[in-house]
Amino acid sequence: MRVQKELSFRKAMAVNKVVVFKRGFTYPICPRCQVTLEREYVHYCDRCGQCLCWSGFSKAEIVKKF
Ligand SMILES: [Zn+2]
C-alpha cells in the first residue's frame, strides 16, 4: 500500500481548478492538497510534491475568492 501511495505522487494529476482573486490574480490549485500554487506550469506542487499535469488547464474550473 505504501508503495502505491508513493507512486501516485509521481503519476501526474491534472490541474483542473484555478482561483481568481478580486484584483484579477489567478492561481492554480493543487489537485492533491488543494493549496494555491504560486506559479502556473510548475512540474511539482511545492507543498506536497504531487506531479502535475497542465494539459487540461485551459478548461479548468474557476473558483472565485474575494
Ligand atoms: Zn500539493
N, CA, C, O and the ligand as a Tripos MOL2 file, in Angstrom:
@<TRIPOS>MOLECULE
protein
  265   263    67     0     0
PROTEIN
NO_CHARGES

@<TRIPOS>ATOM
      1 N           0.8300   -1.2080    0.0000 N.3       1 MET1
      2 CA          0.0000    0.0000    0.0000 C.3       1 MET1
      3 C           0.8610    1.2540    0.0000 C.2       1 MET1
      4 O           0.5710    2.2230   -0.7010 O.2       1 MET1
      5 N           1.9300    1.2210    0.8010 N.am      2 ARG2
      6 CA          2.7850    2.3960    0.8810 C.3       2 ARG2
      7 C           3.4130    2.7140   -0.4830 C.2       2 ARG2
      8 O           3.5180    3.8710   -0.8890 O.2       2 ARG2
      9 N           3.8260    1.6430   -1.1720 N.am      3 VAL3
     10 CA          4.4320    1.8500   -2.4920 C.3       3 VAL3
     11 C           3.4260    2.4840   -3.4450 C.2       3 VAL3
     12 O           3.7700    3.3830   -4.2120 O.2       3 VAL3
     13 N           2.1980    2.0190   -3.3950 N.am      4 GLN4
     14 CA          1.1780    2.5850   -4.2840 C.3       4 GLN4
     15 C           0.9640    4.0680   -4.0100 C.2       4 GLN4
     16 O           0.7550    4.8560   -4.9320 O.2       4 GLN4
     17 N           1.0180    4.4340   -2.7550 N.am      5 LYS5
     18 CA          0.8170    5.8380   -2.4230 C.3       5 LYS5
     19 C           1.9580    6.6820   -2.9770 C.2       5 LYS5
     20 O           1.7310    7.7570   -3.5310 O.2       5 LYS5
     21 N           3.1720    6.1960   -2.8270 N.am      6 GLU6
     22 CA          4.3150    6.9480   -3.3530 C.3       6 GLU6
     23 C           4.2360    7.0760   -4.8640 C.2       6 GLU6
     24 O           4.5440    8.1300   -5.4200 O.2       6 GLU6
     25 N           3.8290    6.0160   -5.5230 N.am      7 LEU7
     26 CA          3.7180    6.0720   -6.9740 C.3       7 LEU7
     27 C           2.6540    7.0590   -7.4170 C.2       7 LEU7
     28 O           2.7810    7.6810   -8.4720 O.2       7 LEU7
     29 N           1.6210    7.2060   -6.6320 N.am      8 SER8
     30 CA          0.5480    8.1060   -7.0270 C.3       8 SER8
     31 C           1.0120    9.5560   -7.0650 C.2       8 SER8
     32 O           0.4310   10.3750   -7.7770 O.2       8 SER8
     33 N           2.0460    9.8750   -6.3090 N.am      9 PHE9
     34 CA          2.5910   11.2270   -6.3480 C.3       9 PHE9
     35 C           3.3530   11.4800   -7.6410 C.2       9 PHE9
     36 O           3.4160   12.6020   -8.1440 O.2       9 PHE9
     37 N           3.9270   10.4050   -8.1580 N.am     10 ARG10
     38 CA          4.7190   10.5580   -9.3840 C.3      10 ARG10
     39 C           3.8520   10.5660  -10.6260 C.2      10 ARG10
     40 O           4.2370   11.1120  -11.6600 O.2      10 ARG10
     41 N           2.6840    9.9630  -10.5230 N.am     11 LYS11
     42 CA          1.7790    9.9660  -11.6720 C.3      11 LYS11
     43 C           1.1100   11.3350  -11.7350 C.2      11 LYS11
     44 O           0.5130   11.7830  -10.7560 O.2      11 LYS11
     45 N           1.2100   11.9890  -12.8720 N.am     12 ALA12
     46 CA          0.7100   13.3520  -12.9700 C.3      12 ALA12
     47 C          -0.7870   13.4190  -12.7220 C.2      12 ALA12
     48 O          -1.5550   12.6190  -13.2580 O.2      12 ALA12
     49 N          -1.1910   14.3770  -11.9090 N.am     13 MET13
     50 CA         -2.6070   14.6580  -11.7000 C.3      13 MET13
     51 C          -2.9310   15.9560  -12.4360 C.2      13 MET13
     52 O          -2.1530   16.9090  -12.3990 O.2      13 MET13
     53 N          -4.0540   15.9870  -13.0850 N.am     14 ALA14
     54 CA         -4.4360   17.1780  -13.8480 C.3      14 ALA14
     55 C          -4.8220   18.3250  -12.9220 C.2      14 ALA14
     56 O          -5.5840   18.1430  -11.9720 O.2      14 ALA14
     57 N          -4.2940   19.4890  -13.2070 N.am     15 VAL15
     58 CA         -4.7200   20.6970  -12.5010 C.3      15 VAL15
     59 C          -6.0140   21.1540  -13.1620 C.2      15 VAL15
     60 O          -6.0250   21.5350  -14.3320 O.2      15 VAL15
     61 N          -7.1030   21.1110  -12.4020 N.am     16 ASN16
     62 CA         -8.4050   21.3960  -13.0230 C.3      16 ASN16
     63 C          -9.1970   22.4780  -12.2870 C.2      16 ASN16
     64 O         -10.3850   22.6790  -12.5380 O.2      16 ASN16
     65 N          -8.5040   23.1750  -11.3650 N.am     17 LYS17
     66 CA         -9.1740   24.2900  -10.6990 C.3      17 LYS17
     67 C          -8.2300   25.4710  -10.6250 C.2      17 LYS17
     68 O          -7.0220   25.3080  -10.4480 O.2      17 LYS17
     69 N          -8.7800   26.6410  -10.7580 N.am     18 VAL18
     70 CA         -7.9840   27.8520  -10.6330 C.3      18 VAL18
     71 C          -8.7630   28.8580   -9.7900 C.2      18 VAL18
     72 O          -9.9690   29.0250   -9.9700 O.2      18 VAL18
     73 N          -8.0780   29.5190   -8.8800 N.am     19 VAL19
     74 CA         -8.7110   30.5270   -8.0430 C.3      19 VAL19
     75 C          -8.4910   31.8940   -8.6710 C.2      19 VAL19
     76 O          -7.3800   32.2340   -9.0780 O.2      19 VAL19
     77 N          -9.5540   32.6670   -8.7440 N.am     20 VAL20
     78 CA         -9.4530   34.0320   -9.2340 C.3      20 VAL20
     79 C          -9.7620   34.9750   -8.0810 C.2      20 VAL20
     80 O         -10.8490   34.9330   -7.5050 O.2      20 VAL20
     81 N          -8.8050   35.8190   -7.7540 N.am     21 PHE21
     82 CA         -8.9980   36.7750   -6.6750 C.3      21 PHE21
     83 C          -9.5380   38.0890   -7.2270 C.2      21 PHE21
     84 O          -9.5180   38.3360   -8.4320 O.2      21 PHE21
     85 N         -10.0130   38.9080   -6.3270 N.am     22 LYS22
     86 CA        -10.7000   40.1350   -6.6800 C.3      22 LYS22
     87 C          -9.8850   41.0310   -7.6210 C.2      22 LYS22
     88 O         -10.4270   41.6060   -8.5650 O.2      22 LYS22
     89 N          -8.6190   41.1400   -7.3610 N.am     23 ARG23
     90 CA         -7.7870   42.0390   -8.1770 C.3      23 ARG23
     91 C          -7.4050   41.4510   -9.5220 C.2      23 ARG23
     92 O          -6.6950   42.0870  -10.3010 O.2      23 ARG23
     93 N          -7.8650   40.2530   -9.7990 N.am     24 GLY24
     94 CA         -7.5880   39.6550  -11.0910 C.3      24 GLY24
     95 C          -6.4310   38.6810  -11.0940 C.2      24 GLY24
     96 O          -6.0950   38.1120  -12.1320 O.2      24 GLY24
     97 N          -5.8220   38.4860   -9.9460 N.am     25 PHE25
     98 CA         -4.7600   37.4940   -9.8660 C.3      25 PHE25
     99 C          -5.3690   36.1030   -9.9460 C.2      25 PHE25
    100 O          -6.4140   35.8420   -9.3500 O.2      25 PHE25
    101 N          -4.7300   35.2290  -10.6660 N.am     26 THR26
    102 CA         -5.2110   33.8500  -10.7430 C.3      26 THR26
    103 C          -4.1270   32.8980  -10.2600 C.2      26 THR26
    104 O          -2.9420   33.0550  -10.5570 O.2      26 THR26
    105 N          -4.5780   31.9130   -9.5100 N.am     27 TYR27
    106 CA         -3.6580   30.8940   -9.0050 C.3      27 TYR27
    107 C          -4.2490   29.5180   -9.2370 C.2      27 TYR27
    108 O          -5.4010   29.2640   -8.8840 O.2      27 TYR27
    109 N          -3.4610   28.6250   -9.8320 N.am     28 PRO28
    110 CA         -3.9250   27.2380   -9.9630 C.3      28 PRO28
    111 C          -3.9590   26.5520   -8.6010 C.2      28 PRO28
    112 O          -3.2420   26.9510   -7.6830 O.2      28 PRO28
    113 N          -4.7810   25.5340   -8.4730 N.am     29 ILE29
    114 CA         -4.8910   24.7870   -7.2200 C.3      29 ILE29
    115 C          -4.3510   23.3700   -7.4090 C.2      29 ILE29
    116 O          -4.6700   22.6920   -8.3870 O.2      29 ILE29
    117 N          -3.5360   22.9440   -6.4630 N.am     30 CYS30
    118 CA         -3.0130   21.5740   -6.4900 C.3      30 CYS30
    119 C          -4.1660   20.5840   -6.3500 C.2      30 CYS30
    120 O          -4.9600   20.7040   -5.4160 O.2      30 CYS30
    121 N          -4.2770   19.6210   -7.2440 N.am     31 PRO31
    122 CA         -5.3810   18.6560   -7.1680 C.3      31 PRO31
    123 C          -5.2710   17.7130   -5.9660 C.2      31 PRO31
    124 O          -6.2590   17.0760   -5.5980 O.2      31 PRO31
    125 N          -4.1000   17.6110   -5.3540 N.am     32 ARG32
    126 CA         -3.9480   16.7120   -4.2140 C.3      32 ARG32
    127 C          -4.1870   17.4150   -2.8790 C.2      32 ARG32
    128 O          -4.9990   16.9630   -2.0720 O.2      32 ARG32
    129 N          -3.4750   18.5260   -2.6460 N.am     33 CYS33
    130 CA         -3.5690   19.1300   -1.3050 C.3      33 CYS33
    131 C          -4.3770   20.4270   -1.3040 C.2      33 CYS33
    132 O          -4.5660   21.0470   -0.2580 O.2      33 CYS33
    133 N          -4.8570   20.8340   -2.4920 N.am     34 GLN34
    134 CA         -5.7630   21.9770   -2.6070 C.3      34 GLN34
    135 C          -5.1240   23.3210   -2.2420 C.2      34 GLN34
    136 O          -5.8310   24.3050   -2.0260 O.2      34 GLN34
    137 N          -3.8040   23.3640   -2.1740 N.am     35 VAL35
    138 CA         -3.1490   24.6230   -1.8920 C.3      35 VAL35
    139 C          -3.0080   25.4080   -3.2100 C.2      35 VAL35
    140 O          -2.8850   24.8140   -4.2810 O.2      35 VAL35
    141 N          -3.0270   26.7230   -3.1210 N.am     36 THR36
    142 CA         -2.8270   27.5020   -4.3430 C.3      36 THR36
    143 C          -1.3490   27.5020   -4.7030 C.2      36 THR36
    144 O          -0.4860   27.6760   -3.8430 O.2      36 THR36
    145 N          -1.0750   27.3060   -5.9760 N.am     37 LEU37
    146 CA          0.2990   27.2810   -6.4740 C.3      37 LEU37
    147 C           0.7060   28.6940   -6.8720 C.2      37 LEU37
    148 O          -0.0860   29.4420   -7.4450 O.2      37 LEU37
    149 N           1.9390   29.0460   -6.5650 N.am     38 GLU38
    150 CA          2.3790   30.4170   -6.8310 C.3      38 GLU38
    151 C           2.5730   30.6950   -8.3110 C.2      38 GLU38
    152 O           2.4400   31.8330   -8.7610 O.2      38 GLU38
    153 N           2.8850   29.6590   -9.0590 N.am     39 ARG39
    154 CA          3.1070   29.8540  -10.4830 C.3      39 ARG39
    155 C           2.3650   28.7890  -11.2860 C.2      39 ARG39
    156 O           2.0900   27.6950  -10.7930 O.2      39 ARG39
    157 N           2.0510   29.1300  -12.5230 N.am     40 GLU40
    158 CA          1.4520   28.1610  -13.4250 C.3      40 GLU40
    159 C           2.5470   27.3310  -14.0890 C.2      40 GLU40
    160 O           3.6910   27.7640  -14.2220 O.2      40 GLU40
    161 N           2.1650   26.1390  -14.4970 N.am     41 TYR41
    162 CA          3.0360   25.2500  -15.2730 C.3      41 TYR41
    163 C           4.2900   24.8160  -14.5310 C.2      41 TYR41
    164 O           5.3230   24.5560  -15.1480 O.2      41 TYR41
    165 N           4.2020   24.7360  -13.1990 N.am     42 VAL42
    166 CA          5.2820   24.1090  -12.4450 C.3      42 VAL42
    167 C           5.0850   22.5820  -12.5420 C.2      42 VAL42
    168 O           3.9590   22.1010  -12.6750 O.2      42 VAL42
    169 N           6.1670   21.8510  -12.4750 N.am     43 HIS43
    170 CA          6.0770   20.3990  -12.6510 C.3      43 HIS43
    171 C           5.6120   19.6810  -11.3920 C.2      43 HIS43
    172 O           5.0120   18.6080  -11.4610 O.2      43 HIS43
    173 N           5.8940   20.2840  -10.2470 N.am     44 TYR44
    174 CA          5.5260   19.6470   -8.9910 C.3      44 TYR44
    175 C           4.9340   20.6750   -8.0390 C.2      44 TYR44
    176 O           5.2950   21.8510   -8.0780 O.2      44 TYR44
    177 N           4.0210   20.2230   -7.1810 N.am     45 CYS45
    178 CA          3.4940   21.0810   -6.1270 C.3      45 CYS45
    179 C           4.5880   21.3470   -5.0970 C.2      45 CYS45
    180 O           5.2690   20.4210   -4.6570 O.2      45 CYS45
    181 N           4.7540   22.6060   -4.7130 N.am     46 ASP46
    182 CA          5.7610   22.9710   -3.7150 C.3      46 ASP46
    183 C           5.4830   22.3240   -2.3660 C.2      46 ASP46
    184 O           6.4050   22.0110   -1.6130 O.2      46 ASP46
    185 N           4.2220   22.1300   -2.0720 N.am     47 ARG47
    186 CA          3.8420   21.6980   -0.7330 C.3      47 ARG47
    187 C           3.8490   20.1820   -0.5720 C.2      47 ARG47
    188 O           4.4670   19.6590    0.3550 O.2      47 ARG47
    189 N           3.1630   19.4730   -1.4710 N.am     48 CYS48
    190 CA          3.0150   18.0270   -1.2740 C.3      48 CYS48
    191 C           3.8640   17.2120   -2.2430 C.2      48 CYS48
    192 O           3.9990   16.0000   -2.0730 O.2      48 CYS48
    193 N           4.4410   17.8600   -3.2610 N.am     49 GLY49
    194 CA          5.3070   17.1380   -4.1860 C.3      49 GLY49
    195 C           4.5700   16.4020   -5.2820 C.2      49 GLY49
    196 O           5.1760   15.6470   -6.0420 O.2      49 GLY49
    197 N           3.2710   16.6120   -5.3730 N.am     50 GLN50
    198 CA          2.4950   15.9600   -6.4180 C.3      50 GLN50
    199 C           2.9630   16.3990   -7.8010 C.2      50 GLN50
    200 O           3.1430   17.5870   -8.0700 O.2      50 GLN50
    201 N           3.1560   15.4110   -8.6690 N.am     51 CYS51
    202 CA          3.4830   15.7120  -10.0610 C.3      51 CYS51
    203 C           2.2200   16.2330  -10.7520 C.2      51 CYS51
    204 O           1.1420   15.6550  -10.6140 O.2      51 CYS51
    205 N           2.3660   17.3070  -11.4780 N.am     52 LEU52
    206 CA          1.2000   17.9950  -12.0270 C.3      52 LEU52
    207 C           1.1400   17.9160  -13.5510 C.2      52 LEU52
    208 O           2.1650   17.9280  -14.2330 O.2      52 LEU52
    209 N          -0.0640   17.8360  -14.0570 N.am     53 CYS53
    210 CA         -0.3160   17.8010  -15.4930 C.3      53 CYS53
    211 C          -1.1530   19.0270  -15.8660 C.2      53 CYS53
    212 O          -2.1640   19.3190  -15.2280 O.2      53 CYS53
    213 N          -0.7200   19.7330  -16.9020 N.am     54 TRP54
    214 CA         -1.3610   21.0030  -17.2620 C.3      54 TRP54
    215 C          -2.1140   20.9260  -18.5910 C.2      54 TRP54
    216 O          -2.5280   21.9490  -19.1350 O.2      54 TRP54
    217 N          -2.2860   19.7240  -19.1030 N.am     55 SER55
    218 CA         -2.8680   19.6200  -20.4430 C.3      55 SER55
    219 C          -4.3150   20.1030  -20.4920 C.2      55 SER55
    220 O          -4.7740   20.5810  -21.5290 O.2      55 SER55
    221 N          -5.0370   19.9810  -19.3760 N.am     56 GLY56
    222 CA         -6.4360   20.4140  -19.3790 C.3      56 GLY56
    223 C          -6.6590   21.7350  -18.6800 C.2      56 GLY56
    224 O          -7.7910   22.0990  -18.3630 O.2      56 GLY56
    225 N          -5.5650   22.4560  -18.4390 N.am     57 PHE57
    226 CA         -5.6650   23.6610  -17.6120 C.3      57 PHE57
    227 C          -6.5150   24.7580  -18.2470 C.2      57 PHE57
    228 O          -7.1360   25.5510  -17.5390 O.2      57 PHE57
    229 N          -6.5460   24.8060  -19.5620 N.am     58 SER58
    230 CA         -7.3400   25.8500  -20.2280 C.3      58 SER58
    231 C          -8.8330   25.6630  -19.9650 C.2      58 SER58
    232 O          -9.6190   26.5960  -20.1300 O.2      58 SER58
    233 N          -9.2230   24.4440  -19.5530 N.am     59 LYS59
    234 CA        -10.6380   24.1910  -19.2540 C.3      59 LYS59
    235 C         -10.8780   24.0970  -17.7510 C.2      59 LYS59
    236 O         -11.9060   23.5830  -17.3110 O.2      59 LYS59
    237 N          -9.9380   24.5870  -16.9800 N.am     60 ALA60
    238 CA        -10.0370   24.4650  -15.5210 C.3      60 ALA60
    239 C         -11.2710   25.1890  -14.9910 C.2      60 ALA60
    240 O         -11.6980   26.2140  -15.5220 O.2      60 ALA60
    241 N         -11.8200   24.6210  -13.9330 N.am     61 GLU61
    242 CA        -12.9580   25.2390  -13.2540 C.3      61 GLU61
    243 C         -12.4670   26.4790  -12.4870 C.2      61 GLU61
    244 O         -11.4570   26.4230  -11.7850 O.2      61 GLU61
    245 N         -13.1830   27.5760  -12.6270 N.am     62 ILE62
    246 CA        -12.7950   28.8120  -11.9500 C.3      62 ILE62
    247 C         -13.5000   28.9040  -10.6040 C.2      62 ILE62
    248 O         -14.7270   28.8410  -10.5210 O.2      62 ILE62
    249 N         -12.7000   29.0540   -9.5550 N.am     63 VAL63
    250 CA        -13.2260   29.1970   -8.2090 C.3      63 VAL63
    251 C         -12.9110   30.6150   -7.7610 C.2      63 VAL63
    252 O         -11.7450   31.0050   -7.7000 O.2      63 VAL63
    253 N         -13.9320   31.3790   -7.4510 N.am     64 LYS64
    254 CA        -13.6920   32.7820   -7.0830 C.3      64 LYS64
    255 C         -13.5040   32.9350   -5.5900 C.2      64 LYS64
    256 O         -14.2400   32.3480   -4.7960 O.2      64 LYS64
    257 N         -12.5210   33.7210   -5.2150 N.am     65 LYS65
    258 CA        -12.3070   34.0470   -3.8100 C.3      65 LYS65
    259 C         -12.1500   35.5480   -3.6790 C.2      65 LYS65
    260 O         -11.3920   36.1720   -4.4210 O.2      65 LYS65
    261 N         -12.8590   36.1110   -2.7490 N.am     66 PHE66
    262 CA        -12.7960   37.5740   -2.6050 C.3      66 PHE66
    263 C         -12.3910   37.9650   -1.2020 C.2      66 PHE66
    264 O         -12.2870   39.1530   -0.8980 O.2      66 PHE66
    265 ZN          0.0020   19.8260   -3.4210 Zn       67 ZN67
@<TRIPOS>BOND
     1     1     2 1
     2     2     3 1
     3     3     4 2
     4     3     5 am
     5     5     6 1
     6     6     7 1
     7     7     8 2
     8     7     9 am
     9     9    10 1
    10    10    11 1
    11    11    12 2
    12    11    13 am
    13    13    14 1
    14    14    15 1
    15    15    16 2
    16    15    17 am
    17    17    18 1
    18    18    19 1
    19    19    20 2
    20    19    21 am
    21    21    22 1
    22    22    23 1
    23    23    24 2
    24    23    25 am
    25    25    26 1
    26    26    27 1
    27    27    28 2
    28    27    29 am
    29    29    30 1
    30    30    31 1
    31    31    32 2
    32    31    33 am
    33    33    34 1
    34    34    35 1
    35    35    36 2
    36    35    37 am
    37    37    38 1
    38    38    39 1
    39    39    40 2
    40    39    41 am
    41    41    42 1
    42    42    43 1
    43    43    44 2
    44    43    45 am
    45    45    46 1
    46    46    47 1
    47    47    48 2
    48    47    49 am
    49    49    50 1
    50    50    51 1
    51    51    52 2
    52    51    53 am
    53    53    54 1
    54    54    55 1
    55    55    56 2
    56    55    57 am
    57    57    58 1
    58    58    59 1
    59    59    60 2
    60    59    61 am
    61    61    62 1
    62    62    63 1
    63    63    64 2
    64    63    65 am
    65    65    66 1
    66    66    67 1
    67    67    68 2
    68    67    69 am
    69    69    70 1
    70    70    71 1
    71    71    72 2
    72    71    73 am
    73    73    74 1
    74    74    75 1
    75    75    76 2
    76    75    77 am
    77    77    78 1
    78    78    79 1
    79    79    80 2
    80    79    81 am
    81    81    82 1
    82    82    83 1
    83    83    84 2
    84    83    85 am
    85    85    86 1
    86    86    87 1
    87    87    88 2
    88    87    89 am
    89    89    90 1
    90    90    91 1
    91    91    92 2
    92    91    93 am
    93    93    94 1
    94    94    95 1
    95    95    96 2
    96    95    97 am
    97    97    98 1
    98    98    99 1
    99    99   100 2
   100    99   101 am
   101   101   102 1
   102   102   103 1
   103   103   104 2
   104   103   105 am
   105   105   106 1
   106   106   107 1
   107   107   108 2
   108   107   109 am
   109   109   110 1
   110   110   111 1
   111   111   112 2
   112   111   113 am
   113   113   114 1
   114   114   115 1
   115   115   116 2
   116   115   117 am
   117   117   118 1
   118   118   119 1
   119   119   120 2
   120   119   121 am
   121   121   122 1
   122   122   123 1
   123   123   124 2
   124   123   125 am
   125   125   126 1
   126   126   127 1
   127   127   128 2
   128   127   129 am
   129   129   130 1
   130   130   131 1
   131   131   132 2
   132   131   133 am
   133   133   134 1
   134   134   135 1
   135   135   136 2
   136   135   137 am
   137   137   138 1
   138   138   139 1
   139   139   140 2
   140   139   141 am
   141   141   142 1
   142   142   143 1
   143   143   144 2
   144   143   145 am
   145   145   146 1
   146   146   147 1
   147   147   148 2
   148   147   149 am
   149   149   150 1
   150   150   151 1
   151   151   152 2
   152   151   153 am
   153   153   154 1
   154   154   155 1
   155   155   156 2
   156   155   157 am
   157   157   158 1
   158   158   159 1
   159   159   160 2
   160   159   161 am
   161   161   162 1
   162   162   163 1
   163   163   164 2
   164   163   165 am
   165   165   166 1
   166   166   167 1
   167   167   168 2
   168   167   169 am
   169   169   170 1
   170   170   171 1
   171   171   172 2
   172   171   173 am
   173   173   174 1
   174   174   175 1
   175   175   176 2
   176   175   177 am
   177   177   178 1
   178   178   179 1
   179   179   180 2
   180   179   181 am
   181   181   182 1
   182   182   183 1
   183   183   184 2
   184   183   185 am
   185   185   186 1
   186   186   187 1
   187   187   188 2
   188   187   189 am
   189   189   190 1
   190   190   191 1
   191   191   192 2
   192   191   193 am
   193   193   194 1
   194   194   195 1
   195   195   196 2
   196   195   197 am
   197   197   198 1
   198   198   199 1
   199   199   200 2
   200   199   201 am
   201   201   202 1
   202   202   203 1
   203   203   204 2
   204   203   205 am
   205   205   206 1
   206   206   207 1
   207   207   208 2
   208   207   209 am
   209   209   210 1
   210   210   211 1
   211   211   212 2
   212   211   213 am
   213   213   214 1
   214   214   215 1
   215   215   216 2
   216   215   217 am
   217   217   218 1
   218   218   219 1
   219   219   220 2
   220   219   221 am
   221   221   222 1
   222   222   223 1
   223   223   224 2
   224   223   225 am
   225   225   226 1
   226   226   227 1
   227   227   228 2
   228   227   229 am
   229   229   230 1
   230   230   231 1
   231   231   232 2
   232   231   233 am
   233   233   234 1
   234   234   235 1
   235   235   236 2
   236   235   237 am
   237   237   238 1
   238   238   239 1
   239   239   240 2
   240   239   241 am
   241   241   242 1
   242   242   243 1
   243   243   244 2
   244   243   245 am
   245   245   246 1
   246   246   247 1
   247   247   248 2
   248   247   249 am
   249   249   250 1
   250   250   251 1
   251   251   252 2
   252   251   253 am
   253   253   254 1
   254   254   255 1
   255   255   256 2
   256   255   257 am
   257   257   258 1
   258   258   259 1
   259   259   260 2
   260   259   261 am
   261   261   262 1
   262   262   263 1
   263   263   264 2
@<TRIPOS>SUBSTRUCTURE
     1 MET1         2 RESIDUE 1 A MET
     2 ARG2         6 RESIDUE 1 A ARG
     3 VAL3        10 RESIDUE 1 A VAL
     4 GLN4        14 RESIDUE 1 A GLN
     5 LYS5        18 RESIDUE 1 A LYS
     6 GLU6        22 RESIDUE 1 A GLU
     7 LEU7        26 RESIDUE 1 A LEU
     8 SER8        30 RESIDUE 1 A SER
     9 PHE9        34 RESIDUE 1 A PHE
    10 ARG10       38 RESIDUE 1 A ARG
    11 LYS11       42 RESIDUE 1 A LYS
    12 ALA12       46 RESIDUE 1 A ALA
    13 MET13       50 RESIDUE 1 A MET
    14 ALA14       54 RESIDUE 1 A ALA
    15 VAL15       58 RESIDUE 1 A VAL
    16 ASN16       62 RESIDUE 1 A ASN
    17 LYS17       66 RESIDUE 1 A LYS
    18 VAL18       70 RESIDUE 1 A VAL
    19 VAL19       74 RESIDUE 1 A VAL
    20 VAL20       78 RESIDUE 1 A VAL
    21 PHE21       82 RESIDUE 1 A PHE
    22 LYS22       86 RESIDUE 1 A LYS
    23 ARG23       90 RESIDUE 1 A ARG
    24 GLY24       94 RESIDUE 1 A GLY
    25 PHE25       98 RESIDUE 1 A PHE
    26 THR26      102 RESIDUE 1 A THR
    27 TYR27      106 RESIDUE 1 A TYR
    28 PRO28      110 RESIDUE 1 A PRO
    29 ILE29      114 RESIDUE 1 A ILE
    30 CYS30      118 RESIDUE 1 A CYS
    31 PRO31      122 RESIDUE 1 A PRO
    32 ARG32      126 RESIDUE 1 A ARG
    33 CYS33      130 RESIDUE 1 A CYS
    34 GLN34      134 RESIDUE 1 A GLN
    35 VAL35      138 RESIDUE 1 A VAL
    36 THR36      142 RESIDUE 1 A THR
    37 LEU37      146 RESIDUE 1 A LEU
    38 GLU38      150 RESIDUE 1 A GLU
    39 ARG39      154 RESIDUE 1 A ARG
    40 GLU40      158 RESIDUE 1 A GLU
    41 TYR41      162 RESIDUE 1 A TYR
    42 VAL42      166 RESIDUE 1 A VAL
    43 HIS43      170 RESIDUE 1 A HIS
    44 TYR44      174 RESIDUE 1 A TYR
    45 CYS45      178 RESIDUE 1 A CYS
    46 ASP46      182 RESIDUE 1 A ASP
    47 ARG47      186 RESIDUE 1 A ARG
    48 CYS48      190 RESIDUE 1 A CYS
    49 GLY49      194 RESIDUE 1 A GLY
    50 GLN50      198 RESIDUE 1 A GLN
    51 CYS51      202 RESIDUE 1 A CYS
    52 LEU52      206 RESIDUE 1 A LEU
    53 CYS53      210 RESIDUE 1 A CYS
    54 TRP54      214 RESIDUE 1 A TRP
    55 SER55      218 RESIDUE 1 A SER
    56 GLY56      222 RESIDUE 1 A GLY
    57 PHE57      226 RESIDUE 1 A PHE
    58 SER58      230 RESIDUE 1 A SER
    59 LYS59      234 RESIDUE 1 A LYS
    60 ALA60      238 RESIDUE 1 A ALA
    61 GLU61      242 RESIDUE 1 A GLU
    62 ILE62      246 RESIDUE 1 A ILE
    63 VAL63      250 RESIDUE 1 A VAL
    64 LYS64      254 RESIDUE 1 A LYS
    65 LYS65      258 RESIDUE 1 A LYS
    66 PHE66      262 RESIDUE 1 A PHE
    67 ZN67       265 GROUP 0 **** ****
